[in-house]
Amino acid sequence: MKDQYLITIRLIERLHRRFLDVIKTELDRLGVHDINNVQTLILSNIGEEELTVGELTARGYYLGSNVSYNVKNLVENGYLIQERSPHDKRQMRVRLSEKGLQLTAQIDRLYARNADELSGRVVTVEQLRDLNQSLLGIERYWSSLISYHI
């Protein structure tokens, strides 16, 4: 079990890095050079929502300092709109600009192409569901270790 567990952890890390490479390749193909792959994922995860930087961090997608740095760059390059919350002036809320929405639509087409190419040839939807359930179980387990200091 330990050997398979360690293989899984290494594979998760390697898959994440490879996925970032896929996004970088698509950005290059699109001629987009003012945003990096991690920033593109941030845009995809924000989607149609309006969030605070804290909410992005709390969702567990990114480390706090990296989120602030990347949000600053995304605002400067016109992908995000940052505004003070009307309810709490201390909070800054972000949402995608038109430029950000256009890029996320192009990246969504990449995801759709990837899913179509994977479907049945590499993995079935049932296999992905099973894999996702397993990964969610590992995530819950790790969260419990952190929360309860077990």
DSSP file with accessible surface (Angstrom, degrees, kcal/mol):
  #  RESIDUE AA STRUCTURE BP1 BP2  ACC     N-H-->O    O-->H-N    N-H-->O    O-->H-N    TCO  KAPPA ALPHA  PHI   PSI    X-CA   Y-CA   Z-CA
    1    1 A M     >        0   0  193      0, 0.0     4,-2.6     0, 0.0     5,-0.2   0.000 360.0 360.0 360.0 -43.6    0.0    0.0    0.0
    2    2 A K  H  >  +     0   0  150      1,-0.2     4,-2.5     2,-0.2     5,-0.2   0.918 360.0  50.3 -59.3 -43.6    2.8    2.4    0.9
    3    3 A D  H  > S+     0   0  121      1,-0.2     4,-2.3     2,-0.2    -1,-0.2   0.931 113.0  45.4 -61.6 -44.5    4.5    2.0   -2.5
    4    4 A Q  H  > S+     0   0  120      2,-0.2     4,-2.4     1,-0.2    -1,-0.2   0.887 111.1  54.0 -66.7 -38.0    1.2    2.6   -4.4
    5    5 A Y  H  X S+     0   0   83     -4,-2.6     4,-2.3     2,-0.2    -2,-0.2   0.941 110.6  45.7 -60.1 -47.8    0.4    5.6   -2.1
    6    6 A L  H  X S+     0   0   53     -4,-2.5     4,-2.4     2,-0.2     5,-0.2   0.886 111.0  52.8 -66.6 -37.9    3.8    7.2   -2.9
    7    7 A I  H  X S+     0   0   83     -4,-2.3     4,-2.6    -5,-0.2    -1,-0.2   0.928 109.2  50.7 -60.7 -43.2    3.4    6.5   -6.6
    8    8 A T  H  X S+     0   0   47     -4,-2.4     4,-2.7     2,-0.2    -2,-0.2   0.931 109.6  49.2 -61.2 -46.4    0.0    8.2   -6.5
    9    9 A I  H  X S+     0   0   52     -4,-2.3     4,-2.1     1,-0.2    -1,-0.2   0.935 113.6  46.0 -60.6 -46.1    1.5   11.3   -4.8
   10   10 A R  H  X S+     0   0  140     -4,-2.4     4,-2.6     1,-0.2    -1,-0.2   0.893 112.4  51.4 -64.3 -38.6    4.3   11.6   -7.3
   11   11 A L  H  X S+     0   0   69     -4,-2.6     4,-3.2     2,-0.2     5,-0.2   0.902 107.0  52.8 -66.8 -40.3    1.9   11.1  -10.2
   12   12 A I  H  X S+     0   0   64     -4,-2.7     4,-2.2     2,-0.2    -1,-0.2   0.945 112.3  45.5 -59.0 -47.5   -0.4   13.8   -8.9
   13   13 A E  H  X S+     0   0  114     -4,-2.1     4,-2.2     2,-0.2    -2,-0.2   0.937 114.7  47.2 -62.1 -45.6    2.5   16.3   -8.8
   14   14 A R  H  X S+     0   0  137     -4,-2.6     4,-2.5     1,-0.2    -2,-0.2   0.908 111.0  51.8 -64.3 -40.3    3.8   15.2  -12.2
   15   15 A L  H  X S+     0   0  104     -4,-3.2     4,-2.8     2,-0.2    -1,-0.2   0.899 108.1  51.8 -64.2 -39.9    0.3   15.5  -13.8
   16   16 A H  H  X S+     0   0  102     -4,-2.2     4,-2.3    -5,-0.2    -2,-0.2   0.945 111.5  46.2 -62.2 -46.2   -0.2   19.0  -12.4
   17   17 A R  H  X S+     0   0  120     -4,-2.2     4,-1.8     1,-0.2    -2,-0.2   0.914 113.6  49.5 -62.1 -41.6    3.2   20.1  -13.9
   18   18 A R  H  X S+     0   0  154     -4,-2.5     4,-2.0     2,-0.2    -2,-0.2   0.905 108.7  52.7 -65.1 -39.5    2.3   18.5  -17.2
   19   19 A F  H  X S+     0   0   66     -4,-2.8     4,-2.3     1,-0.2    -1,-0.2   0.908 106.7  52.6 -63.5 -40.0   -1.1   20.1  -17.2
   20   20 A L  H  X S+     0   0   22     -4,-2.3     4,-2.5     1,-0.2    -1,-0.2   0.893 107.7  52.7 -61.5 -36.3    0.5   23.5  -16.7
   21   21 A D  H  X S+     0   0   78     -4,-1.8     4,-2.6     2,-0.2    -2,-0.2   0.888 106.6  52.8 -64.1 -39.4    2.7   22.7  -19.7
   22   22 A V  H  X S+     0   0   51     -4,-2.0     4,-2.1     2,-0.2    -2,-0.2   0.932 111.0  46.4 -61.6 -44.2   -0.4   21.9  -21.8
   23   23 A I  H  X S+     0   0    0     -4,-2.3     4,-2.7     2,-0.2    -2,-0.2   0.926 111.4  51.5 -65.8 -42.0   -1.8   25.3  -20.9
   24   24 A K  H  X S+     0   0   80     -4,-2.5     4,-2.5     1,-0.2    -2,-0.2   0.919 108.9  51.3 -60.6 -41.8    1.5   27.0  -21.7
   25   25 A T  H  X S+     0   0   92     -4,-2.6     4,-2.4     1,-0.2    -1,-0.2   0.911 110.5  48.8 -62.3 -40.5    1.6   25.4  -25.1
   26   26 A E  H  X S+     0   0   11     -4,-2.1     4,-2.4     2,-0.2    -2,-0.2   0.909 109.3  51.9 -67.4 -40.2   -2.0   26.6  -25.8
   27   27 A L  H  X>S+     0   0    0     -4,-2.7     5,-2.8     1,-0.2     4,-0.6   0.926 111.1  48.2 -60.6 -42.7   -1.1   30.1  -24.7
   28   28 A D  H ><5S+     0   0   74     -4,-2.5     3,-1.0     1,-0.2    -2,-0.2   0.916 110.3  51.4 -62.2 -43.2    1.9   30.0  -27.1
   29   29 A R  H 3<5S+     0   0  151     -4,-2.4    -1,-0.2     1,-0.3    -2,-0.2   0.885 111.7  47.6 -61.6 -36.7   -0.3   28.7  -29.9
   30   30 A L  H 3<5S-     0   0   45     -4,-2.4    -1,-0.3    -5,-0.1    -2,-0.2   0.555 113.8-119.4 -80.4  -8.8   -2.8   31.5  -29.3
   31   31 A G  T <<5 +     0   0   46     -3,-1.0     2,-0.7    -4,-0.6    -3,-0.2   0.753  62.1 148.9  74.8  25.8    0.0   34.1  -29.2
   32   32 A V      < +     0   0   22     -5,-2.8    -1,-0.2    -6,-0.2    -2,-0.1  -0.839   6.8 154.4 -97.0 116.1   -0.8   35.1  -25.7
   33   33 A H        +     0   0  138     -2,-0.7    -1,-0.1    -3,-0.1    -5,-0.1   0.377  54.8  75.7-123.4   1.2    2.4   36.2  -23.9
   34   34 A D  S    S+     0   0   57     43,-0.1     2,-0.3     2,-0.0    -1,-0.1   0.223  96.1  48.7-101.3  17.2    1.2   38.6  -21.2
   35   35 A I  S    S-     0   0    9     -3,-0.1     2,-0.2    44,-0.0    -3,-0.0  -0.989  73.5-138.0-150.0 146.9   -0.1   35.9  -18.9
   36   36 A N     >  -     0   0   61     -2,-0.3     4,-2.1     1,-0.1     5,-0.1  -0.549  32.8 -99.4-103.9 177.2    1.4   32.6  -17.6
   37   37 A N  H  > S+     0   0   30      1,-0.2     4,-2.0     2,-0.2     5,-0.1   0.877 120.7  50.4 -64.5 -39.6   -0.2   29.2  -17.2
   38   38 A V  H  > S+     0   0   46      2,-0.2     4,-2.0     1,-0.2    -1,-0.2   0.929 110.7  49.8 -65.7 -42.3   -0.8   29.5  -13.4
   39   39 A Q  H  > S+     0   0    8      1,-0.2     4,-2.2     2,-0.2    -2,-0.2   0.885 107.5  55.1 -63.7 -35.4   -2.5   32.9  -14.0
   40   40 A T  H  X S+     0   0    0     -4,-2.1     4,-2.4     1,-0.2    -1,-0.2   0.905 106.4  50.9 -64.0 -40.4   -4.6   31.3  -16.7
   41   41 A L  H  X S+     0   0   20     -4,-2.0     4,-2.4     2,-0.2    -1,-0.2   0.890 106.7  54.7 -63.4 -38.2   -5.8   28.6  -14.2
   42   42 A I  H  X S+     0   0    0     -4,-2.0     4,-1.9     2,-0.2    -2,-0.2   0.943 108.9  47.9 -60.0 -46.1   -6.7   31.4  -11.7
   43   43 A L  H  X S+     0   0    0     -4,-2.2     4,-2.7     1,-0.2    -2,-0.2   0.926 111.2  50.6 -59.7 -45.0   -8.9   33.0  -14.4
   44   44 A S  H  < S+     0   0   31     -4,-2.4    -1,-0.2     1,-0.2    -2,-0.2   0.884 110.6  49.4 -60.9 -38.6  -10.5   29.6  -15.2
   45   45 A N  H  < S+     0   0   52     -4,-2.4    -1,-0.2     1,-0.2    -2,-0.2   0.796 111.1  48.7 -74.4 -27.0  -11.2   29.0  -11.5
   46   46 A I  H >< S+     0   0    1     -4,-1.9     3,-2.2    -5,-0.2    -2,-0.2   0.924  82.0 152.9 -74.1 -45.0  -12.8   32.5  -11.1
   47   47 A G  T 3< S-     0   0   22     -4,-2.7    49,-0.5     1,-0.3    -1,-0.1  -0.278  74.0 -15.6  56.3-127.8  -15.0   32.0  -14.2
   48   48 A E  T 3  S+     0   0  173     -4,-0.1    -1,-0.3    47,-0.1    -2,-0.1   0.413 114.7 103.4 -88.6   0.5  -18.2   34.0  -14.0
   49   49 A E    <   -     0   0   89     -3,-2.2     2,-0.5    -4,-0.1    47,-0.5  -0.318  65.8-135.9 -83.6 166.8  -17.9   34.6  -10.2
   50   50 A E        +     0   0   75     45,-0.1     2,-0.3    -2,-0.1    45,-0.2  -0.994  38.8 168.3-120.2 118.9  -16.8   37.7   -8.3
   51   51 A L  E     -A   94   0A   4     43,-2.3    43,-3.7    -2,-0.5     2,-0.2  -0.868  34.5-119.9-130.5 162.2  -14.4   36.7   -5.5
   52   52 A T  E  >  -A   93   0A  13     -2,-0.3     4,-1.8    41,-0.3    41,-0.2  -0.621  34.7-113.4 -92.0 162.4  -12.0   38.1   -3.0
   53   53 A V  H  > S+     0   0   29     39,-0.7     4,-2.3     1,-0.2     5,-0.2   0.902 120.0  57.0 -61.1 -37.7   -8.4   37.1   -3.0
   54   54 A G  H  > S+     0   0   46      1,-0.2     4,-2.9     2,-0.2    -1,-0.2   0.876 103.2  52.5 -60.8 -39.1   -9.0   35.5    0.4
   55   55 A E  H  > S+     0   0   72      2,-0.2     4,-1.8     1,-0.2    -1,-0.2   0.896 107.6  51.8 -65.8 -38.5  -11.8   33.3   -1.2
   56   56 A L  H  <>S+     0   0    0     -4,-1.8     5,-1.1     2,-0.2     6,-0.5   0.934 113.8  44.1 -61.3 -43.7   -9.4   32.2   -3.9
   57   57 A T  H ><5S+     0   0   47     -4,-2.3     3,-2.0     1,-0.2    -2,-0.2   0.926 110.5  54.6 -66.7 -43.1   -6.9   31.2   -1.3
   58   58 A A  H 3<5S+     0   0   89     -4,-2.9    -1,-0.2     1,-0.3    -2,-0.2   0.809  97.0  64.8 -63.6 -29.5   -9.5   29.5    0.9
   59   59 A R  T 3<5S-     0   0   97     -4,-1.8    -1,-0.3    -5,-0.2    -2,-0.2   0.599 112.5-122.0 -70.0  -9.6  -10.6   27.3   -2.0
   60   60 A G  T < 5S+     0   0   63     -3,-2.0    -3,-0.2    -4,-0.2    -2,-0.1   0.614  77.8 120.6  84.7  12.3   -7.2   25.8   -1.8
   61   61 A Y  S   <S+     0   0  104     -5,-1.1     2,-0.3     1,-0.1    -4,-0.1   0.845  75.8   8.3 -76.9 -33.4   -6.1   26.6   -5.3
   62   62 A Y  S    S-     0   0   32     -6,-0.5     2,-0.2    -5,-0.2    -2,-0.2  -0.946  77.7 -94.2-146.1 163.7   -3.1   28.7   -4.5
   63   63 A L     >  -     0   0  121     -2,-0.3     4,-2.2     1,-0.1     5,-0.2  -0.571  42.6-116.8 -80.7 145.7   -0.8   29.9   -1.9
   64   64 A G  H  > S+     0   0   34      1,-0.2     4,-2.1    -2,-0.2     5,-0.2   0.883 110.6  45.5 -52.0 -51.7   -1.7   33.3   -0.4
   65   65 A S  H  > S+     0   0   92      1,-0.2     4,-2.0     2,-0.2    -1,-0.2   0.895 113.5  51.1 -64.9 -37.3    1.4   35.3   -1.5
   66   66 A N  H  > S+     0   0   80      2,-0.2     4,-2.8     1,-0.2     5,-0.2   0.875 107.2  53.9 -66.4 -36.9    1.2   33.8   -5.0
   67   67 A V  H  X S+     0   0    0     -4,-2.2     4,-3.2     2,-0.2     5,-0.3   0.956 109.3  47.4 -62.7 -48.8   -2.4   34.8   -5.3
   68   68 A S  H  X S+     0   0   68     -4,-2.1     4,-2.3     1,-0.2    -2,-0.2   0.928 114.6  46.6 -59.1 -45.8   -1.8   38.4   -4.4
   69   69 A Y  H  X S+     0   0  139     -4,-2.0     4,-2.0     2,-0.2    -1,-0.2   0.940 116.0  44.6 -61.0 -47.9    1.1   38.6   -6.8
   70   70 A N  H  X S+     0   0   12     -4,-2.8     4,-2.6     2,-0.2    -2,-0.2   0.892 111.7  52.0 -68.3 -39.1   -0.8   36.9   -9.7
   71   71 A V  H  X S+     0   0    2     -4,-3.2     4,-2.6    -5,-0.2     5,-0.2   0.934 108.2  52.8 -61.8 -42.7   -3.9   38.9   -9.1
   72   72 A K  H  X S+     0   0  112     -4,-2.3     4,-2.6    -5,-0.3    -2,-0.2   0.939 112.1  44.8 -57.7 -46.0   -1.9   42.1   -9.3
   73   73 A N  H  X S+     0   0   26     -4,-2.0     4,-2.1     1,-0.2    -1,-0.2   0.889 111.5  52.7 -66.4 -38.8   -0.4   41.0  -12.6
   74   74 A L  H  <>S+     0   0    0     -4,-2.6     5,-2.6     2,-0.2     6,-1.3   0.876 111.3  46.7 -66.3 -35.7   -3.7   40.0  -14.0
   75   75 A V  H ><5S+     0   0   47     -4,-2.6     3,-1.6     4,-0.2    -2,-0.2   0.948 112.0  50.6 -68.4 -47.0   -5.2   43.4  -13.1
   76   76 A E  H 3<5S+     0   0  119     -4,-2.6    -2,-0.2     1,-0.3    -1,-0.2   0.844 112.0  47.9 -60.1 -34.2   -2.2   45.2  -14.7
   77   77 A N  T 3<5S-     0   0   60     -4,-2.1    -1,-0.3    -5,-0.2    -2,-0.2   0.360 117.9-110.7 -92.6   5.3   -2.6   43.2  -17.9
   78   78 A G  T < 5S+     0   0   32     -3,-1.6    22,-0.4     2,-0.2    21,-0.4   0.622  87.4 112.3  83.6  15.3   -6.3   43.7  -18.2
   79   79 A Y  S   <S+     0   0    7     -5,-2.6    18,-2.1    -6,-0.2     2,-0.3   0.727  77.2  39.0 -90.2 -25.3   -7.6   40.2  -17.4
   80   80 A L  E     -B   96   0A   5     -6,-1.3     2,-0.5    16,-0.3    16,-0.2  -0.940  66.4-145.0-125.4 150.3   -9.2   41.0  -14.1
   81   81 A I  E     -B   95   0A  53     14,-3.3    14,-1.8    -2,-0.3     2,-0.5  -0.960  18.9-161.3-110.4 128.6  -11.2   43.9  -12.7
   82   82 A Q  E     +B   94   0A  71     -2,-0.5     2,-0.3    12,-0.2    12,-0.2  -0.956  17.4 164.1-116.1 127.7  -10.5   44.7   -9.1
   83   83 A E  E     -B   93   0A  88     10,-2.7    10,-3.8    -2,-0.5     2,-0.1  -0.978  40.5-100.8-140.1 153.0  -12.9   46.8   -7.0
   84   84 A R  E     -B   92   0A 145     -2,-0.3     8,-0.2     8,-0.2     5,-0.1  -0.452  47.0-104.2 -69.8 142.1  -13.6   47.5   -3.4
   85   85 A S        -     0   0    4      6,-2.8     6,-0.1     3,-0.6    -1,-0.1  -0.482  20.3-140.8 -64.7 133.9  -16.5   45.5   -2.0
   86   86 A P  S    S+     0   0   88      0, 0.0     3,-0.2     0, 0.0    -1,-0.1   0.782 102.1  44.1 -68.1 -21.5  -19.6   47.8   -1.6
   87   87 A H  S    S+     0   0  179      1,-0.3     2,-0.4     2,-0.0    -2,-0.0   0.766 125.8  25.3 -93.1 -31.2  -20.4   46.1    1.7
   88   88 A D    >   -     0   0   42      3,-0.1     3,-2.0     1,-0.1    -3,-0.6  -0.863  64.8-162.3-138.8 100.3  -16.9   45.9    3.3
   89   89 A K  T 3  S+     0   0  133     -2,-0.4    -1,-0.1     1,-0.3    -2,-0.0   0.646  87.9  65.9 -62.3 -13.7  -14.5   48.6    2.0
   90   90 A R  T 3  S+     0   0  205     -6,-0.1     2,-0.3     2,-0.0    -1,-0.3   0.751  89.8  79.8 -77.6 -23.6  -11.5   46.6    3.4
   91   91 A Q    <   -     0   0   77     -3,-2.0    -6,-2.8    -6,-0.1     2,-0.5  -0.682  66.6-152.1 -91.3 138.8  -12.2   43.8    0.9
   92   92 A M  E     - B   0  84A  57     -2,-0.3   -39,-0.7    -8,-0.2     2,-0.3  -0.932  13.3-158.1-106.0 130.0  -11.1   43.9   -2.7
   93   93 A R  E     -AB  52  83A  46    -10,-3.8   -10,-2.7    -2,-0.5     2,-0.4  -0.827   4.1-158.1-107.5 146.0  -13.2   41.8   -5.1
   94   94 A V  E     +AB  51  82A   1    -43,-3.7   -43,-2.3    -2,-0.3     2,-0.3  -0.937  14.4 168.6-124.8 147.6  -12.0   40.5   -8.5
   95   95 A R  E     - B   0  81A  83    -14,-1.8   -14,-3.3    -2,-0.4     2,-0.2  -0.962  42.2 -86.7-147.7 160.9  -13.9   39.5  -11.6
   96   96 A L  E     - B   0  80A  11    -49,-0.5   -16,-0.3   -47,-0.5     2,-0.1  -0.469  36.4-141.9 -72.7 139.3  -12.9   38.7  -15.1
   97   97 A S     >  -     0   0   13    -18,-2.1     4,-2.8    -2,-0.2     5,-0.2  -0.300  38.8 -91.6 -81.1 178.8  -12.7   41.5  -17.6
   98   98 A E  H  > S+     0   0  125      1,-0.2     4,-2.5     2,-0.2     5,-0.2   0.918 131.6  52.3 -60.2 -40.5  -13.8   41.1  -21.2
   99   99 A K  H  > S+     0   0   81    -21,-0.4     4,-2.1     1,-0.2    -1,-0.2   0.912 110.5  47.7 -61.2 -42.3  -10.2   40.1  -22.1
  100  100 A G  H  > S+     0   0    0    -22,-0.4     4,-2.5   -21,-0.2    -2,-0.2   0.898 110.9  50.9 -65.9 -40.9  -10.2   37.5  -19.3
  101  101 A L  H  X S+     0   0   48     -4,-2.8     4,-1.9     2,-0.2    -2,-0.2   0.900 109.5  51.2 -63.9 -39.5  -13.6   36.1  -20.4
  102  102 A Q  H  X S+     0   0  111     -4,-2.5     4,-1.8    -5,-0.2    -2,-0.2   0.924 111.8  46.5 -64.7 -43.7  -12.3   35.8  -23.9
  103  103 A L  H  X S+     0   0    4     -4,-2.1     4,-2.6     1,-0.2     5,-0.2   0.928 110.8  51.2 -66.3 -43.0   -9.2   33.9  -22.8
  104  104 A T  H  X S+     0   0   22     -4,-2.5     4,-2.5     1,-0.2    -1,-0.2   0.864 107.3  54.7 -65.3 -30.4  -11.1   31.6  -20.5
  105  105 A A  H  X S+     0   0   40     -4,-1.9     4,-1.7     2,-0.2    -1,-0.2   0.916 109.6  47.3 -65.6 -39.5  -13.5   30.8  -23.4
  106  106 A Q  H  X S+     0   0   61     -4,-1.8     4,-1.5     2,-0.2    -2,-0.2   0.912 113.1  47.8 -67.7 -39.3  -10.5   29.8  -25.5
  107  107 A I  H  X S+     0   0    0     -4,-2.6     4,-2.4     1,-0.2    -2,-0.2   0.881 107.1  57.0 -69.3 -35.6   -9.0   27.7  -22.7
  108  108 A D  H  X S+     0   0  102     -4,-2.5     4,-2.3     1,-0.2    -1,-0.2   0.887 103.8  53.4 -62.3 -35.4  -12.5   26.1  -22.2
  109  109 A R  H  X S+     0   0  138     -4,-1.7     4,-2.5     2,-0.2    -1,-0.2   0.884 106.4  53.0 -66.2 -35.9  -12.3   25.0  -25.8
  110  110 A L  H  X S+     0   0    7     -4,-1.5     4,-2.8     2,-0.2    -2,-0.2   0.940 108.7  49.5 -60.4 -46.6   -8.9   23.4  -25.1
  111  111 A Y  H  X S+     0   0   62     -4,-2.4     4,-2.6     1,-0.2    -2,-0.2   0.907 110.9  49.6 -59.9 -41.9  -10.5   21.5  -22.2
  112  112 A A  H  X S+     0   0   50     -4,-2.3     4,-2.5     2,-0.2    -1,-0.2   0.920 111.4  48.5 -64.8 -42.8  -13.3   20.3  -24.4
  113  113 A R  H  X S+     0   0   91     -4,-2.5     4,-2.5     2,-0.2     5,-0.2   0.933 112.1  49.6 -61.2 -45.8  -10.8   19.1  -27.1
  114  114 A N  H  X S+     0   0   41     -4,-2.8     4,-2.3     1,-0.2    -2,-0.2   0.929 111.4  48.6 -58.9 -46.0   -8.8   17.3  -24.5
  115  115 A A  H  X S+     0   0   55     -4,-2.6     4,-2.2     1,-0.2    -1,-0.2   0.915 112.1  48.8 -62.6 -43.0  -11.9   15.6  -23.1
  116  116 A D  H  < S+     0   0  124     -4,-2.5    -1,-0.2     1,-0.2    -2,-0.2   0.908 113.0  47.4 -63.1 -41.8  -13.1   14.5  -26.5
  117  117 A E  H  < S+     0   0  101     -4,-2.5     4,-0.2     1,-0.2    -1,-0.2   0.845 115.3  45.3 -70.3 -33.5   -9.6   13.2  -27.4
  118  118 A L  H  X>S+     0   0   69     -4,-2.3     4,-2.5    -5,-0.2     5,-1.8   0.848  86.1 110.4 -73.7 -35.8   -9.4   11.3  -24.1
  119  119 A S  B  <5S-c  123   0B  82     -4,-2.2     2,-0.5     1,-0.3     5,-0.2  -0.189 100.9 -20.7 -55.0 115.2  -12.9    9.9  -24.2
  120  120 A G  T  45S+     0   0   58      3,-2.0    -1,-0.3     1,-0.1     4,-0.2  -0.004 130.8  72.1  79.9 -31.5  -12.8    6.1  -24.8
  121  121 A R  T  45S+     0   0  193     -2,-0.5    -2,-0.2    -3,-0.4    -1,-0.1   0.880 119.5   6.0 -82.6 -41.6   -9.3    6.1  -26.2
  122  122 A V  T  <5S-     0   0  101     -4,-2.5     2,-0.3     1,-0.4    -3,-0.2   0.762 136.5  -4.3-109.1 -42.4   -7.3    6.8  -23.1
  123  123 A V  B   < -c  119   0B  30     -5,-1.8    -3,-2.0     4,-0.0    -1,-0.4  -0.988  63.5-126.4-154.6 149.1   -9.9    6.7  -20.3
  124  124 A T     >  -     0   0   48     -2,-0.3     4,-2.2    -5,-0.2     5,-0.2  -0.606  30.2-112.5 -94.7 164.2  -13.7    6.3  -20.0
  125  125 A V  H  > S+     0   0   72      1,-0.2     4,-2.5    -2,-0.2     5,-0.2   0.879 119.6  54.6 -62.5 -35.2  -15.9    8.7  -18.1
  126  126 A E  H  > S+     0   0  109      2,-0.2     4,-2.4     1,-0.2    -1,-0.2   0.908 106.9  50.1 -65.1 -40.7  -16.6    5.9  -15.6
  127  127 A Q  H  > S+     0   0  103      2,-0.2     4,-2.6     1,-0.2    -2,-0.2   0.902 110.7  49.9 -64.6 -39.8  -12.8    5.5  -14.9
  128  128 A L  H  X S+     0   0   65     -4,-2.2     4,-3.1     2,-0.2    -2,-0.2   0.906 109.4  51.5 -65.0 -40.6  -12.5    9.3  -14.4
  129  129 A R  H  X S+     0   0  146     -4,-2.5     4,-2.3     2,-0.2    -2,-0.2   0.932 111.9  46.6 -60.2 -45.7  -15.4    9.3  -12.0
  130  130 A D  H  X S+     0   0  107     -4,-2.4     4,-2.2     2,-0.2    -2,-0.2   0.919 113.3  48.9 -62.5 -43.9  -13.8    6.4  -10.0
  131  131 A L  H  X S+     0   0   88     -4,-2.6     4,-2.8     1,-0.2     5,-0.2   0.931 110.4  51.1 -61.2 -45.3  -10.4    8.2  -10.1
  132  132 A N  H  X S+     0   0   82     -4,-3.1     4,-2.7     1,-0.2    -1,-0.2   0.898 108.8  51.5 -61.0 -39.7  -12.0   11.5   -8.9
  133  133 A Q  H  X S+     0   0  119     -4,-2.3     4,-2.0     2,-0.2    -1,-0.2   0.919 111.1  48.1 -63.0 -42.4  -13.7    9.7   -6.0
  134  134 A S  H  X S+     0   0   75     -4,-2.2     4,-2.1     2,-0.2    -2,-0.2   0.928 112.7  47.6 -63.4 -44.8  -10.4    8.2   -5.0
  135  135 A L  H  X S+     0   0   58     -4,-2.8     4,-2.7     1,-0.2    -2,-0.2   0.891 110.1  52.4 -65.8 -38.7   -8.6   11.5   -5.2
  136  136 A L  H  X S+     0   0   68     -4,-2.7     4,-2.8    -5,-0.2    -1,-0.2   0.889 107.7  53.0 -62.5 -37.8  -11.4   13.2   -3.2
  137  137 A G  H  X S+     0   0   29     -4,-2.0     4,-2.4     2,-0.2    -2,-0.2   0.920 109.8  47.1 -63.1 -42.6  -11.0   10.5   -0.5
  138  138 A I  H  X S+     0   0   42     -4,-2.1     4,-2.9     2,-0.2     5,-0.2   0.924 111.6  51.8 -64.6 -41.4   -7.3   11.3   -0.3
  139  139 A E  H  X S+     0   0  113     -4,-2.7     4,-2.7     1,-0.2    -2,-0.2   0.933 110.6  47.6 -61.1 -44.8   -8.0   15.0   -0.1
  140  140 A R  H  X S+     0   0  148     -4,-2.8     4,-2.3     2,-0.2    -1,-0.2   0.914 112.1  50.7 -62.0 -41.9  -10.5   14.5    2.7
  141  141 A Y  H  X S+     0   0  126     -4,-2.4     4,-2.0     2,-0.2    -2,-0.2   0.949 112.1  45.8 -60.8 -49.1   -8.0   12.3    4.5
  142  142 A W  H  X S+     0   0   87     -4,-2.9     4,-1.9     1,-0.2    -2,-0.2   0.902 111.2  53.5 -62.4 -40.2   -5.2   14.9    4.2
  143  143 A S  H  X S+     0   0   55     -4,-2.7     4,-3.1    -5,-0.2     5,-0.2   0.901 107.7  50.9 -60.8 -39.7   -7.6   17.6    5.3
  144  144 A S  H  X S+     0   0   35     -4,-2.3     4,-2.5     1,-0.2     6,-0.4   0.879 107.0  53.9 -67.3 -35.3   -8.5   15.6    8.4
  145  145 A L  H  X>S+     0   0   47     -4,-2.0     5,-0.7     2,-0.2     4,-0.7   0.905 114.6  41.2 -62.8 -39.7   -4.8   15.2    9.2
  146  146 A I  H  <5S+     0   0  127     -4,-1.9     3,-0.3     2,-0.2    -2,-0.2   0.931 118.3  45.3 -73.4 -45.4   -4.3   19.0    9.0
  147  147 A S  H  <5S+     0   0   77     -4,-3.1    -2,-0.2     1,-0.2    -3,-0.2   0.861 125.1  30.2 -68.3 -38.8   -7.5   19.9   10.8
  148  148 A Y  H  <5S-     0   0  171     -4,-2.5    -1,-0.2    -5,-0.2    -2,-0.2   0.352  98.2-128.4-107.1   4.5   -7.2   17.4   13.6
  149  149 A H  T  <5       0   0  167     -4,-0.7    -3,-0.2    -3,-0.3    -4,-0.1   0.872 360.0 360.0  51.0  42.9   -3.4   17.2   13.9
  150  150 A I      <       0   0  144     -5,-0.7    -1,-0.2    -6,-0.4    -2,-0.1  -0.570 360.0 360.0 -81.8 360.0   -3.6   13.4   13.7
